[in-house]
């Protein structure tokens, strides 16, 4: 077998240790029976109406239990997930920067808890609803420490501001603003609720999506925060989403340097005016190493590294930023094999995000290809001389992991052919 995903796994996985199942059990992260947890606790009660889930839950930890997972479904290799979490944490520690993983990629309290345990200073969330859901789950676990939460998108309006102020009473909340009106709304909400919030000025570093467009606007925001009684200015955010998938590290480096100059200009202006810019947050999986080399950011918001996807694989290749394992796959079943050149699988447009093209068929990267074949189905071409058959199970590398995960209630944690646990996507659909 040849190609990027030889041996049935993406190239980034071939050097990963294949940890024996006994060691995984020792982690205490898998096998319901080893934890004394009933299967009812694995997924919410309303989801357990699906009889197929019960069949899998009955055989957690058993050989071949992976084949019982109802499809289409997301599977995550637990050992590779943990390896990715630890690798990013180690890189941040070695570089002397803080790591604040972005939860938008996995939306899971289970994974967030492991990122915090590995040394993350806090968590980043794109949406208020996602933060509310995950913070509630983390607090319910009985951990007495207050998690640090950064909302990376500006909030608008009294209702959203009051929800944020209420959330600030349950975690150490940091919000971003890119307009003085946003400062006023947050201050009024904090006064009403009786909480306090830290605030970053969101800076447009070239993406054009949110953020102040220059030093003068940033200074106006900082000055408004400075006179608020319930808000505290903490620094700046500059997220270059447009940089993350630029192919070729040198091309990505050039673009990241130019983008970072915008943030540097804002920081210089704020510091000249007497503001202490303690936090300079931003970056992502695709620019992580470059951001460290450039040296302006002191907090990284990497997210997709826990799973990886086809889009990042294409852009990063064997670059430093791409050296994370493909832990997430989408399992699909061949439901019809009546044509010579292709088969139909049960994963179509509804099974994955479609903004980044098509997935890759694991183990058949050079001999089979996938096409969308409708809302519920996909077409997979047959490898020459080895056609797929009805009932065969294939695995796909999702084109874009973040929005793909949001389409599923649960993620099955696996090791080789064994299902070791199932976790819910805690913040699924919490886009408000």
N, C-alpha and C positions, 0 to 999 in steps of 0.2 A: 504494500500500500504506500502510495506517495502523496505529496502535497502538503499544504500547510497544516492539516490536521491528521497527519499520519498516526497510525496506531489507534485510530478512533478518537483521538483527543487533539485539541488545538496544539500548535507548536509550543506555545507557552506552557503547556502542561507536561511536556515530555521529561522535564527535569525535576518535576515535583515528586516528593516522596510519596509512595503509595502506603499509607499508614495502615497497619493491620487493624481489623475491626475491634480486636480486644483493646487496643490503645484508645480508640475512639470511645469505647464504652467507659474506659477509665476517666476520660474527660468529664463524664457525667452529662454530656450534651445529647446523648442519643439513647435509643432503646427504652421505650416506656417502662418495660418490666424492670429494668435496672434502677429506675428512679422511683418505682412504686407509684407511678402516676397512672390513673385509669385512662382508658382510651377516650372516655367522655371528655377529658380535659384537653385532648389534643386539638380538637376543632370545636368551634361553637356548636351548640346543640342544634340550631336550625340547619347547619350544614350536614349533620350526621343523619339526616333523612336519606342521604345518598348511600345505598346499601354497598356500593362498590368501595366506598371509603372504609366501611367496617371490615371488609375482607382484608384490606391492606393493614389496618390497625391491629387486627388479630395476629398478624404475622410480622410485626415489627422486629427487626433483627434477624429474621430468617433468610436463608439463602433463597435466591430467585424471587424475593418479594417485590423487587423493582418491577417485574412484569405484571404485577397486579394493579399498578397505579392506573386509574381511569384516565383516558386521554381525550383531548389534549391536556397536558399538564406541564407545570414547571418542576424540574428537578435540579437540585443543587448539591454538588459533591461537598460534603461537610469538611473533609480534610483540606480540600483546596480553598474553600471559603475561609477557614481559619488561617491557612497559610497566607492568603492575600491580606487579611486583616493585620496579621503580625508583620508582614513584610512592609506594608505602608507605614505602620506605626514605627518600625525600626528606622526607616528612611527619614521620617520626620525627626525622630530623636537624634539621629546622627547629624542631621542638618541644622539642628538647633532651632527648629520652627515648631509651632503648635499645629496639631492636627485636629480639625473640626469636620469630621466626615459628613457628607450631604446625604440625608436620609431619603431624598427623593428617588434614589436609585433602588432601594430595597423596601422602604416603607414598613420595616419590621422592627418591633421592639426587641425581638430575640437577637437580631443581628446588631442593633444599636447597643444593646447591653454588652455584647462582646467587643465592640469597638471601644467603648468606654473602658472596659476592663483591660484592654491592650494599651491604654495610655492617652486616648483622645481627651482633649480638654473640654469638649462639649459636642453638640450636634447641630447641624444646619438643616433648616427646613425651608422649602420654597413656599409652602402654604400654611396658613394659620391652623386650618383643620387637621393637617397632618401632625403638626406639633401637639395639638390638644390630644389627639388620639394616642400618640406614642408616650407623651409625658404621663398621661393617665395610667397607661399600662406599667411604665417604669415605677411610678410612685406606688402602684398597687402591690409591687413585689416586696415592699417593706424596706427598701434601701433608704436609710435616713439622710443620705447626702442629696443635695439639690443639684440637679443636672443643669448645666449651662446650655441654653438654647438660643440660636441665632435665626431670626426670620430674615431670609435673604431677599424677599420681595417687598416693596413698599406697600403699606396699607392705606386704604382710602375710606373715609367716612366714620361717623360716630360709632356705629355698631361694631365694625371691625376693630376700632381703637379700644372700645370697652372690652371686647373679648380678649384682646392682647393684654390689657391691664389686669383682667382677671387671671389670665394665664401666668402673669408675672408673680402672682401670689403663690404659684405652685412650682415655679422653677426660677432659675437665674436668667431672666429674659433680656436679650439684646435684639433691638429692632433696627431696621434701616429706613432712612427717609431720603427723598431727593427733592423735597419742596418744603418751604417754610410752613405752608398750610398743614402739611402732615405733622410737623412738630406741634402745632397748636392743637390738632385733634388728639394726639397722644397725651399731651399735657392735661387737657380737659378730662380725658378718660381716666387718667391716673389719679387725678384729684377726686373724681367721682367714686372710684373703686377703693382708693386709699393705698395704692401700690406705687412702686417706683420702677423705672426702666432705664437701661443703658441704651444709647443710640449711636449708630454709625451713620456717617454721611455716605450714601450710595453714589458712586462716581461712574459715569459712562466712560469706559476705556476703549470704545470703538464698536461695541456690539450694537449700540443704539436702542436698546430695549428699555432700560431704566437708567437712572442716575443723573446727577447734575452734569452739565456740559462743560464746566470749567471752574477755575479757582474762585471767581467772584461769587458764583452761586453757592459753592461749597462753604465759603466764608459766611454768607448770609444764613445758611442753615445752621452752622456751628454757633453763630452768635445768638440765634433764636433759642437753640437748645441751652445755651449758657445762662439765659435768664429764666428758664423754666425751673420750677421748684421741685418737680417730681421726675425730671429727666436728667441724665448725666451723659455728656459727650465722651465717647470712648475711642473714636477713631474713624476709619474709612473702610469701605468695601469697594473693590474693583474687580468684577468678575468678567473675564474674557471668554464668554461662551463660543464666540466665533473663532477662537484659536485652537480649540481642543482637538479638532479632527483634520487639521492641516497636514497633508502627507509630507513626510520628510522632516527630520528633526531640525535641520538647518533652516528650512523655510519656516518652520514653526518658531524657531528661535528668533529669527529676524522680525516676524510679526509680533511676537510676545514682547520683545524689547521696545518696539514702537508703541505698542499698547500701554506698556508700563510707564512710559514717559508721561502719559496723561495723568496717571495716578500720582507720580512723583511731583508734578507741577502743583497738584492740589495739596499734597502733604507739605511741600515747601511753603506754600502760602499760609496754610493753617499754622504751621509752627512759627513762621515769622510774625504772625498775629498773636502769638502767645498760647496757642492751644497745644495740649499734649496729645499727640496722635499715638496712643498706646497700641491700638489694634489696627493692623493693615491686612485685611482678610480678602481672600479671593483664590484664584487658581482652580485647577481641576486635574483630573487624571491625565489628560493629554499634555499638560504643561508643567506638571508637578516638579520634575527635575530642573526644568528651565527656570521656573519661578525661584527655586532655591539658588540657582547659579546667579541670577540677576540680583537677588538680595533685597528687594523692596518689600515683598510680602513677608509677614511673620506668622501668618496663620493660613493654612491650606484647607480648601473646601472640597477635597476629592470625594467622588461618590461611586462611579461605575467600576472602580478597581475591585470591588468585592465580587462582582460577577463577570465583567467584561462582556463584549458583544462583537458582532461581525463588523460593525462600523469602526469601532476602535481598533480591531485587528487589522483592517485594511489600512488605516491611517498610521498606526504606530509601528506595525511590524515587529522587528526585534530591537527597536529603540529602547532606551532605558525605561521610558514611560510605559512601554508595552509589555514589560516583563512580569505580568501578573497572569495567573492561570484562568482558563475559561471554566469557571465553576458552575455556571448556569446553562442548562439546555432545556429545550422544549421537546417533550416526548409526544409523538404522534403515531397513529396506527394506520396501516394500509387497509382501507375499507372496500376498495374495488381494484381488481387487477385483470380486467377484461381486454385491455389493449396491449399490443406488442411493445410499444415504445415507452409507455408510462403507466404509472399507477396513481390512484387517487387516495389521498390521506385526509384525516379528519381535522387538520389544522389549516384554517383559511384566514381570511381577512380579520375575523374577530379574535383569532388566537394570538395575534402579535401586532406590535406597532408596524406600520407600513411606510413611515416617513423616510426610512433609510434603505429602502430597497428590499431585497429578498434574503431569507436565511440561507445558511450553508448546511448541507447534509453531512453530519459527522461520520467520518470513516469513508465517505464517498465524495470527497471534495472535488476530485478531478474526473469522476466517472458518472456523477449524477447531479442534477440541478433541480431546484424548486421553482415553481411559478404559482402565484395565487390563482385559484380556480373557483372563486366564489367566496361568499361570506363564511361558509362553514368548511370548505374543502381547499386542498392544495394539490397541485400536480407535481410528481417527482418522476423524472426520467429514469428509465431502467439502465443500470450499468450493462455494458455489452457482455453477453454470455452469463450474466448472473442476475436475472430479473427478480425484482421483489415480488413477494406473494401476498395474497390476502391474509390479513392477520399479523403480518410482520410489523414490528415496532421500530420506528426510526427516531433518531434524535437530531434536532436542529439547533444551530447556534443562532439565537435571535438577532435580527439586524440592529435593534436598539433596545437595550435592556430596560431602561427606566419606565417608559410607557407600556412595555410588554408586561412587566410585573404588575402594574396597576389593573390588568385585566383578569387577575386570578385571586381567588379567596385564600389559597394556601400554596406553599412551596414544600415539596417533598425533599427531605434531606436524605442523601443516599451515600453509599460507599460501595463501589463496584456494583454487584447485582442485588445489594441489600438495602432496603429502606430502613433507616435508623431513627427517623423522627419525621414529624410534620409540623410546620409552623404556619400561623396565619399571617396574611399580609395586613398588618394591624391598621394601617392608614389607607387601605384601598378606597379609592373614590372620594377621599376627603380633600377635594379641590377648592372648597370655599374657605 
